[in-house]
Amino acid sequence: MRRITARLQPRDYVLAHLLDDHRVLTAPQIHTTLFTSPRTCRNRLDALRHLGFIDKFLPTRHGDRLPAHWVPGLLSARYAALARGERPPTVKAVRDRQDATAASPHLHHTTGTNQFFVDLIVHSRTHAGCRLTRWWPDHRIAAALGRRVHPDGHGVWRHHGTEVGFLLEYDTGTETLGTLVGKLAAYRRLRADDGPHWPILIYLPTTTRETNLHHKLATTTLTGITVATAARDRVNGAGPAGPVWRLAGNGRARLHLADLPAHAGRPGPYHPGPPTPDQDPLYLLDGPG
C-alpha cells in the first residue's frame, strides 16, 4: 500500500470505501458519483486496476454484456480495513469475495439497490442544499437495528435544513406481494420497541405492481410505521429525490423524499441516531456538505 500512496488521489480513497461497503459498483455508477467525464473515469479506473488497487469483472444478463462491474482489489481492501482499525484481509479472502460477488444470483438486486443511492448523490451534485449524509449497506443497518429487520439499505437525505432518514426495500418483482407486505410486521415490532421512526421506502419496478401493492396495503395493519412507495418506470428524470413517493393509506398524491414524515428520535439499542460527519459517503472527497 505504501508504495502507491503518492499516486492516489482523495477520490480514490472514497472509491475504496464505497466498494468495500457496497460490494460492487458499475462503471456508470462510479462515473456519475465521482467523475464528470466518462473517459476520465475509465482511464482512472484502468490505472487503479493496473496498480492492484481495484478490480473488475464483465457479467452478462439475459445474453447481453453488462458494463464493467468494479470490486475491491487487494490494496483497496487492505486500506479500507486498516482505516476502520481492523485486520487487513488476506489475498485469498479478497479473491473469494470478488468471486462471490461475480457469481452472486443477487447481483442485479445489489447493483439496483446501489443505483438508488447513486441517484441521490447525482441529484445532490446538481441541486444546492441537498446531500446524502449517510449511506449504509444492508448488513450495517441490520446490525445497527439489532438484526430485528433486514432492509436492503439505509440513508439519510438532507434537503436544506430538513433531514429524512429512511429504510429501503428494493423490489425486483421476483417476490410475491404477500411476501413483501409480510416484512412490514417486523418493522412495526421494531418501532414499538423504540426503533427509529423512519419511513420504509418500497422501490418497485413498475407502476402496475405499485398499484397492486397499495391494494394489499389497504388491508394491512400499518400502525406505528410510515410506508412510501415509488415505481422506477415513472421516476424518469426526477430520481428518488423527486416528487415520486406515495404514502400508504394517504391517497395518490406524490411527495418529494425530503417531504416524507420522519423523526430523528433518540439513539438506543435499536436506533443508530443521526449521521455523523464521517458517515457522509463523500466525506473524504470534499468534507461534509
N, C-alpha and C positions, 0 to 999 in steps of 0.2 A: 504494500500500500504506500509506504513512504517514498518509494522510487517514482511514483507518478503524481504525487500531490502537486508538484509545480505545474502540471499540465491540466489540473482540474479547475473548473470554474464553479462559482456558487450554484449555478443551475444544475450542475452535475450531481452535487450533493443532494439537492432537492429531489432529483430524479431517483437517486439511490433510495431515499426514504420512501418515496411513493411506490416504487417497485417492491420494496421489502414489505410494506404494509398491505399492498393490494394485489400482490402476486404477479400480475401481468397487466401491461398497457399496450395498446396497439400503437403503431406509428402515427396514425392521425390523432389519437388521443394525446400523445406526447407533444406533437406539433402544436395543437390548439391550446394546450395547457402552458407550455414553456417557450414556444418559439413564435415568430411571426412569418417566417419563410419555410415552406416545406423542404426546399433544397438545403438550407442551412441546418434544419433539423436532421435530415437524412445524413448529411455529411458528418454532423457531430455524433450521431448515434453510431455510425460506422467507425469513427475514430475511437469512441469509448469501447466498442467491441474489440477493436484491434489491441487496446490496452488491457483487455481482460476484465474491464470494469462491469460491463453488462453483456447480455447475450440475447439471441432471438431464435424464434422458430417460425415456420411458414405453414400454418394449418390450412385445411380445406373444409368447406361446409357445403353439403349438397352438390359436391363435384366442382365447386368453384374455389379458386385460390383466394384466400383472405389476405389482408395487409399483414406485414410483419408484426409479430407479437413479441414484445420485449420483456425479458425477465431479468432478475438479478444475476450478475456474474459473481465470480468468487470474490473479487475485490470490493464490489459494492455491498455484497452481503456481509463481508467482514467489517467494513466501515459502519454499516447500519447497526450491527450487533454491538460493536465497541462503543458507538455513540450512545447506546442505551445502557452501557455498563454490563453487557452480557458477554459470555464466552463466544468467540467467533466460531462460525460453523466450519466443518471440515470440507475438503474438496468433494468428498462423496456425498455429504449432506446437501451441498449446493446442487450437485448434479441430480441427485434424487428428487429434489424439489422442482428443478427445471423439468425433468421428465414427467413428474406427476402433474404439473400444470399443463404441459403439452398434451398429455393423454387423458386429461380430465373430461368426463362426459358432461361436466357442468361449465365448460369453458365459455360457451355462449352466454350463460347466465352471469358469469363473473365479469366478462367484458361489458355486458349490458348494464349491470349494476354500477360498474366504474364509470360508464358513459354518463349516467345520471349526474354524478358529482363533477365530472369533467365539464358537462354543460353548464353547471353553476359557476365554475371557475371562469369559463369562457365568457359568460354573462358579466361577471364582475370586472373583466378586463375592459369592457366597453361601456360600463354603467358606473359612474362615480357614486360612491357611498354604499356599494354592495360588496360583500365579502363572504366567502365560505370560511368561517373561522374555526371549524373543526370538521374533519372527515375521518371517521373510524370505520375499519372493516368489520365484517360480521363477528369474527372471533373476539375482537377487542371490546365491542359494545356488549356482546353476550356476557363476557367476564365481568364488565362493569355493572351489569344488571343482575349479578348473582346467578347467571345462566337460567333465569326464570323465563326468559323469552329469547328467541334467536332471530332477530331481524337480519336482513341482508346488508345493512349498513346504517350508519348514524351520522348526522351532520348538524351543524348549527349555522344558520343563514342569517347574515346581518344586512339589513336594509336601512341605511342611515342610523337612526337611534333604536331601531327595533331588532331584536334577536329572536329567532324561532328555531328551537331545537326540534328534531324530528327523527322518527324511526322509519326506515324504508323497507317495504316488502316489494321486491322487484318480481313481477309476474311475467313469465314467458308464455303462459297459456297452456302449459302441459298439465297443471294440476286441475282437479275439478273445483268449481266454485265453492262447493261444500267444504273441501279441504282448506281452501283459502280463508273462508269465513271462520272455520274451526280454530284457526290460530288466534283469533281475537280473544277467546276466553282467557288465555294465559296473560294477555296484555291487561285485561280487566282485573285479574287477580294481582298482578304486579302493581297496578295503580292503587288498588285498595290497600296495599302494604307500603304506601308512601313512595312508590316508584315515580319517575318523572311524568308530569302531565304534558307530554309532547304529543303532537298529532302522529298518527300512524298513517304513512303515505303508502297507498297501494297503486303502483305504477303499472298499468295494464297495456297490452299490445294494441287493442282495438277499442273503438267506441262501443261497438256491439257488445263486447264482453263486459265493458264497464257498465252499460245499461243493465245487463242481466245480473251483474253483481249487486247493483243497487236494489233490484227486486228482492234479492236474498237478504240484503242488509235490512230491508224494511221489516223483516220478520225476525230480526236478531236483536238480542239484548246488548246494547252498547253503553249501558250506564257507566259513567266514570271515564270513558275514553272518547277521544276525537278521532274519527276516521275520515280521511280525504282521499279521493281517487282522481287519477288523470289517465288519459289514453294517449299513447305515443303517436297514433295516427292522426291526432288532431292538435298536437302540440305545435307542429310546424316550426316557424322561426322563433316562437316565444320561449321555448325551452321550459324546463321545470320551474324556473323563477317567475314565469309569466302568469297571466290570469287563466289558469288551466285546471284549478283544483276545485272539485265538487265535494262539499261536505255531506256525509251520510246523514239522512234524515232532515236535511235543511234545504230542500228544493233543488233547482237546477242551476242556480247562479254559480259563476266561476270566480274564484279568488286567486290573487297572487300568493305565492308561497309566503311572503312576508306578512300577509294578512290573516293567515291561519291562526286560530287561537292556540296559544302555548303559554305555559307558566314556568319560570325558571325553577322555582322550588328550592328546597334546601338539600345540600348533599347528604347522602346517607348510604346505608349498605346496598341499596338498590337504586342509587341516584348519583351519577358522577359529577353533578354540579355544572356550573358554567365553564366555558372553554378558557384555557389559559393561553397567553400569547404564543408559547412554543408549540401549541397544538394546531396552529394555523398551518395548513399544508404547504404554504409558500413562505413560511417564516424565514427560512434561511436565505431566501432569494432577495426579499425586499423588506423584511420586518413585518410586524402586524399591521393590518390596514386600519 
